[in-house]
C-alpha cells in the first residue's frame, strides 16, 4: 500500500521548522511538495519509477528518494529519523497548560516576512488541534519584514474572510496585526483599521537601546491605547545567535543575534497592562524566550493576563507553544490567566473596546 508522498514531504518540512533547522532545508521539501502537487498522481508515480523526478524544478535527489520510498509504502528514512529525534515530553504542569490552549495569538504569513501562505498556516493549526489562529503580520514601518500598508491590510482582511468560508467547521482565522510601537508610543497603523481587527499585538522593534525613562514612557503610552490587546516580546531580547528559521522574503532581517533586554520600569508597565486590560505575551520562539522568567513572575504578581504565542513564521513553528508553556508553568502561571485558553468568541469579546 502506497503512502501520500506530498503529505510526507510536508510533514518533513513541518518537523524541520519545528526543530528550527536552516531555511534551505525546509524550502527544499516545501518546494518539492508544491511541484508534485501540481501534477496528477499517476504522473508522479510514473516519474518515480523512471527515475525522472529530479527533472522537475524544485525536486532534488533527497526529496526524490523520499517520494520513491513513500510510493513504495515505506515511511521515508528522512522522516523516520526526524521522528526518532523529536524533543523530550513536557512535564505534567506544562502539558496541562498546553492542552488548555485553543489558539495562537501571534503568527505571520508570506504577506509579510513569514514563509508560507495564510491557508498553509491555518491548516497546520487545524492539525495541531487549534480552534483559531490569529494572523498578525507586520505593520508598514517595519520595511525589512514587508510590513503591510493600510491598503494591503484591507486586502488581507478580504482574503481572510474568503478563507474562513472554506476552512473546516469549528476553526477560524482571526484578523490581527503585530503593530510597531513607535518612538512616541503610538501604534503604526490607521486607527480605523486597528478598530476592525480581532486582536492587536504591539511590539517594540526599533530603538531597543532607549534609556529607561524613554522606553517606559513609550510602552506606557502604547499600553494605554484602547486598540492594543497584547504587549509582544516586551524586552526585545535575543538569547541565541542561531538563525530563526524564517523562510520568507524577510529572512535576512530576522536572523537572530544575541541582544540584551531593553531597560524599562517593569512594575509600572505591568500595572498599566492590568489597568488597561492588556495581556503580556510569553513569546515561545527559542531565540527570544521573552520575557525572562523573573519578569513573568512579576507580571503574574501584578495581576496580568498572558498570551502564550509562537510568533510563528512557518507552519512547523506553530508547535513551539510547548516552549512557552514550559516557561509559564515553571513560573506558576495558571491556565485561567492565559487568554488563548479562551474560545474565539470569548477572546474577541474581550478585545472589543
C-alpha positions as CSV (number, residue, x, y, z in Angstrom):
1,X,0.0,0.0,0.0
2,X,1.4,3.4,-1.0
3,X,1.6,6.4,1.2
4,X,0.9,10.0,0.2
5,X,4.4,11.4,-0.8
6,X,3.2,15.0,-0.8
7,X,1.9,14.7,2.8
8,X,5.2,13.1,3.8
9,X,7.2,15.9,2.2
10,X,5.1,18.5,4.0
11,X,5.4,16.6,7.3
12,X,9.2,16.6,7.0
13,X,9.1,20.4,6.3
14,X,6.9,20.9,9.4
15,X,9.3,18.9,11.6
16,X,12.3,20.8,10.3
17,X,10.6,24.1,11.0
18,X,9.7,22.9,14.5
19,X,13.3,21.9,15.1
20,X,14.5,25.4,13.9
21,X,16.5,24.0,11.1
22,X,18.0,26.1,8.3
23,X,15.7,27.7,5.8
24,X,17.2,26.0,2.8
25,X,16.4,22.6,4.2
26,X,12.8,23.5,4.8
27,X,12.4,25.1,1.4
28,X,13.7,22.0,-0.3
29,X,10.8,19.9,1.0
30,X,8.1,22.5,0.6
31,X,9.2,23.3,-2.9
32,X,9.2,19.6,-3.8
33,X,5.7,19.2,-2.3
34,X,4.4,22.2,-4.3
35,X,5.9,20.9,-7.6
36,X,4.4,17.4,-7.1
37,X,1.0,18.8,-6.0
38,X,0.7,20.4,-9.4
39,X,0.9,17.1,-11.2
40,X,-1.5,14.1,-11.5
41,X,-0.7,11.3,-9.1
42,X,-0.2,8.9,-11.9
43,X,2.5,11.1,-13.5
44,X,4.3,11.4,-10.1
45,X,4.3,7.6,-9.8
46,X,5.5,7.2,-13.4
47,X,8.3,9.7,-13.0
48,X,9.4,7.9,-9.7
49,X,9.5,4.5,-11.5
50,X,11.6,6.0,-14.3
51,X,13.9,7.9,-12.0
52,X,12.9,11.2,-13.6
53,X,11.5,13.1,-10.6
54,X,14.6,15.3,-10.4
55,X,13.9,16.7,-13.8
56,X,11.1,18.7,-12.2
57,X,12.1,22.1,-10.9
58,X,12.1,22.1,-7.1
59,X,12.8,18.3,-6.7
60,X,16.3,17.2,-5.7
61,X,17.9,13.8,-5.0
62,X,16.9,13.8,-1.3
63,X,13.3,14.7,-1.9
64,X,13.0,12.3,-4.9
65,X,14.2,9.5,-2.7
66,X,11.6,10.3,-0.1
67,X,8.9,10.3,-2.7
68,X,10.0,6.9,-4.0
69,X,10.0,5.5,-0.5
70,X,6.5,6.8,0.1
71,X,5.2,5.4,-3.1
72,X,6.7,2.0,-2.1
73,X,4.6,2.1,1.0
74,X,7.6,2.9,3.3
75,X,7.9,5.7,5.8
76,X,10.7,7.8,4.3
77,X,14.0,7.3,6.1
78,X,14.4,11.1,6.4
79,X,11.0,11.3,8.1
80,X,11.8,8.4,10.3
81,X,15.0,9.9,11.6
82,X,13.3,13.2,12.4
83,X,10.5,11.5,14.3
84,X,13.1,9.4,16.2
85,X,15.0,12.6,17.4
86,X,12.0,14.7,18.5
87,X,12.3,16.6,21.7
88,X,11.5,15.4,25.2
89,X,8.0,15.2,26.6
90,X,6.5,18.1,28.6
91,X,6.1,17.7,32.3
92,X,2.6,17.4,33.8
93,X,2.0,21.1,34.5
94,X,3.3,22.3,31.1
95,X,1.3,19.5,29.4
96,X,-1.9,20.6,31.1
97,X,-1.3,24.2,30.1
98,X,-0.5,23.2,26.5
99,X,-3.7,21.1,26.4
100,X,-5.8,24.1,27.6
101,X,-4.6,26.4,24.7
102,X,-7.2,26.8,22.0
103,X,-5.3,29.0,19.6
104,X,-2.2,31.2,18.9
105,X,-2.4,35.0,19.0
106,X,0.8,35.9,17.2
107,X,1.6,34.4,13.8
108,X,3.0,35.6,10.4
109,X,2.4,34.6,6.8
110,X,4.1,35.3,3.5
111,X,2.1,38.5,3.3
112,X,4.9,40.0,5.4
113,X,8.0,38.1,6.5
114,X,6.6,34.6,7.0
115,X,7.4,31.7,4.7
116,X,4.0,30.2,3.9
117,X,0.6,31.3,2.7
118,X,-2.1,32.0,5.2
119,X,-4.0,28.9,4.3
120,X,-1.0,26.7,5.0
121,X,-0.5,28.2,8.4
122,X,-4.2,27.8,9.1
123,X,-4.3,24.1,8.0
124,X,-1.2,23.4,10.2
125,X,-3.0,25.0,13.1
126,X,-6.0,22.7,12.5
127,X,-3.8,19.7,12.5
128,X,-2.4,20.8,15.9
129,X,-5.9,20.9,17.3
130,X,-6.3,24.7,17.4
131,X,-9.7,26.3,17.2
132,X,-8.3,29.5,15.9
133,X,-5.2,31.2,14.6
134,X,-4.7,35.0,14.9
135,X,-2.9,36.3,11.8
136,X,-0.6,39.2,12.9
137,X,1.6,40.2,10.0
138,X,3.8,43.3,10.5
139,X,2.8,46.9,10.2
140,X,4.2,49.3,7.5
141,X,7.2,50.9,9.3
142,X,9.0,47.5,9.5
143,X,10.0,47.6,5.9
144,X,12.6,44.8,6.3
145,X,9.7,42.5,7.2
146,X,7.5,43.7,4.3
147,X,5.0,45.3,6.7
148,X,1.5,45.8,5.5
149,X,0.4,49.2,4.3
150,X,-3.2,50.1,5.1
151,X,-4.3,49.1,1.6
152,X,-2.5,45.7,1.8
153,X,-4.1,45.1,5.2
154,X,-7.5,45.8,3.8
155,X,-6.9,43.3,1.0
156,X,-5.7,40.8,3.6
157,X,-8.9,41.2,5.6
158,X,-11.0,40.4,2.5
159,X,-8.8,37.4,1.8
160,X,-9.1,36.0,5.3
161,X,-12.9,36.3,5.1
162,X,-12.8,34.2,1.9
163,X,-10.5,31.6,3.5
164,X,-12.8,31.3,6.6
165,X,-15.6,30.3,4.3
166,X,-13.6,27.3,3.1
167,X,-11.8,26.2,6.3
168,X,-13.0,23.2,8.4
169,X,-16.0,23.9,10.5
170,X,-15.1,24.9,14.1
171,X,-11.9,26.6,13.0
172,X,-11.4,30.4,12.4
173,X,-8.6,32.7,11.3
174,X,-8.9,35.8,13.4
175,X,-7.7,39.0,12.0
176,X,-4.9,40.9,13.6
177,X,-1.6,42.7,13.3
178,X,1.8,42.9,15.0
179,X,1.9,46.7,15.1
180,X,5.1,48.5,15.7
181,X,5.2,50.6,18.9
182,X,6.7,53.8,17.6
183,X,9.2,56.1,19.4
184,X,6.3,58.2,20.8
185,X,4.3,55.2,21.9
186,X,1.8,55.5,19.0
187,X,0.8,52.4,17.0
188,X,1.9,52.0,13.4
189,X,-1.4,51.6,11.6
190,X,-4.6,53.6,10.9
191,X,-6.9,53.8,13.9
192,X,-9.9,52.8,11.8
193,X,-8.1,49.6,10.7
194,X,-7.0,48.7,14.2
195,X,-10.6,49.0,15.4
196,X,-11.6,46.5,12.7
197,X,-9.1,43.8,13.8
198,X,-9.9,41.0,16.2
199,X,-6.5,41.1,18.0
200,X,-3.8,43.7,18.0
201,X,-0.3,42.7,19.2
202,X,2.1,45.7,19.8
203,X,5.8,45.3,19.9
204,X,8.9,47.5,20.0
205,X,11.2,46.7,17.1
206,X,13.4,49.8,17.0
207,X,15.2,52.0,19.5
208,X,15.6,49.0,21.7
209,X,18.5,50.8,23.5
210,X,16.4,53.7,24.5
211,X,17.1,54.8,28.1
212,X,14.9,53.5,30.9
213,X,12.7,56.6,31.2
214,X,12.1,57.0,27.5
215,X,11.3,53.3,27.0
216,X,9.0,53.3,29.9
217,X,7.0,56.3,28.6
218,X,6.9,54.7,25.2
219,X,5.5,51.4,26.5
220,X,3.0,53.1,28.9
221,X,1.6,55.2,26.0
222,X,1.2,52.1,23.8
223,X,-0.5,50.1,26.6
224,X,-2.9,52.9,27.2
225,X,-4.1,52.8,23.6
226,X,-7.6,51.0,23.7
227,X,-6.7,49.1,20.5
228,X,-3.7,47.3,22.0
229,X,-4.6,43.9,23.2
230,X,-1.3,42.1,23.8
231,X,2.2,43.5,24.6
232,X,4.5,41.5,22.4
233,X,8.0,40.2,23.4
234,X,8.4,43.1,25.9
235,X,12.1,43.1,26.5
236,X,13.2,42.6,22.8
237,X,16.0,40.3,24.0
238,X,17.6,37.6,21.8
239,X,19.2,34.8,23.8
240,X,20.6,32.8,20.8
241,X,22.7,33.7,17.8
242,X,21.2,30.8,15.8
243,X,19.1,31.7,12.7
244,X,15.5,31.9,13.5
245,X,14.3,29.6,10.7
246,X,12.3,32.2,8.9
247,X,11.5,31.0,5.4
248,X,10.1,34.1,3.8
249,X,11.5,37.2,2.0
250,X,12.2,38.8,5.4
251,X,14.7,36.0,6.2
252,X,17.7,38.3,6.2
253,X,16.0,40.8,8.6
254,X,15.1,38.0,11.0
255,X,18.5,36.4,11.6
256,X,18.7,36.2,15.3
257,X,21.6,37.7,17.1
258,X,22.1,37.8,20.9
259,X,20.7,41.1,22.2
260,X,20.3,42.3,25.8
261,X,16.9,43.2,27.3
262,X,15.6,46.7,26.8
263,X,15.5,48.7,30.1
264,X,12.1,49.8,31.4
265,X,10.2,50.1,34.6
266,X,8.6,46.6,34.5
267,X,6.4,47.2,37.6
268,X,4.9,50.4,36.0
269,X,4.3,48.7,32.7
270,X,2.7,45.6,34.1
271,X,0.5,47.7,36.4
272,X,-0.6,49.6,33.3
273,X,-1.3,46.3,31.5
274,X,-3.6,45.3,34.3
275,X,-5.4,48.7,34.3
276,X,-5.8,48.7,30.6
277,X,-6.7,45.1,30.1
278,X,-3.6,44.3,28.0
279,X,-2.2,40.8,28.1
280,X,1.6,40.2,28.4
281,X,2.9,37.9,25.8
282,X,5.0,34.9,26.7
283,X,6.9,34.5,23.4
284,X,7.7,30.9,22.6
285,X,10.4,31.5,20.0
286,X,13.6,29.6,21.2
287,X,15.8,32.5,20.4
288,X,13.6,35.0,22.3
289,X,12.3,33.3,25.4
290,X,10.8,36.7,26.2
291,X,10.0,37.9,28.8
292,X,12.6,36.2,31.1
293,X,11.1,34.1,33.9
294,X,11.8,36.7,36.6
295,X,9.5,39.2,34.6
296,X,6.9,36.6,34.0
297,X,6.7,36.1,37.8
298,X,6.5,39.9,38.4
299,X,3.7,40.2,35.8
300,X,1.9,37.3,37.5
301,X,2.2,39.0,40.9
302,X,0.9,42.3,39.3
303,X,-2.2,40.5,38.2
304,X,-1.5,40.5,34.4
305,X,-3.2,38.2,31.9
306,X,-0.9,36.4,29.4
307,X,-0.9,35.1,25.9
308,X,1.4,32.1,25.1
309,X,2.2,32.7,21.5
310,X,4.7,31.2,19.0
311,X,5.4,34.3,16.8
312,X,5.5,31.6,14.1
313,X,6.8,32.4,10.7
314,X,6.3,28.9,9.3
315,X,3.8,26.1,9.9
316,X,6.1,23.9,12.0
317,X,6.8,26.7,14.3
318,X,3.2,26.7,15.4
319,X,4.2,23.7,17.6
320,X,6.6,25.9,19.6
321,X,3.9,26.8,22.1
322,X,5.2,23.9,24.2
323,X,8.3,26.1,24.9
324,X,6.2,29.0,26.2
325,X,4.1,26.6,28.3
326,X,7.2,25.1,29.9
327,X,8.3,28.6,31.0
328,X,4.9,29.7,32.1
329,X,4.3,26.5,34.1
330,X,7.7,27.0,35.9
331,X,6.5,30.4,36.9
332,X,3.2,29.2,38.2
333,X,1.0,30.8,35.5
334,X,-2.5,29.2,35.8
335,X,-4.5,28.4,32.7
336,X,-7.3,30.8,33.6
337,X,-4.8,33.8,33.3
338,X,-3.9,32.8,29.7
339,X,-6.2,34.5,27.1
340,X,-5.7,31.9,24.4
341,X,-7.2,29.2,26.6
342,X,-10.5,31.1,25.9
343,X,-12.8,30.4,23.0
344,X,-12.6,32.6,19.9
345,X,-15.9,34.2,20.9
346,X,-14.7,35.0,24.4
347,X,-11.4,36.3,23.2
348,X,-12.9,38.6,20.6
349,X,-15.5,39.8,23.2
350,X,-12.6,40.7,25.5
351,X,-10.6,42.5,22.8
352,X,-13.5,44.7,21.7
353,X,-13.1,48.1,23.4
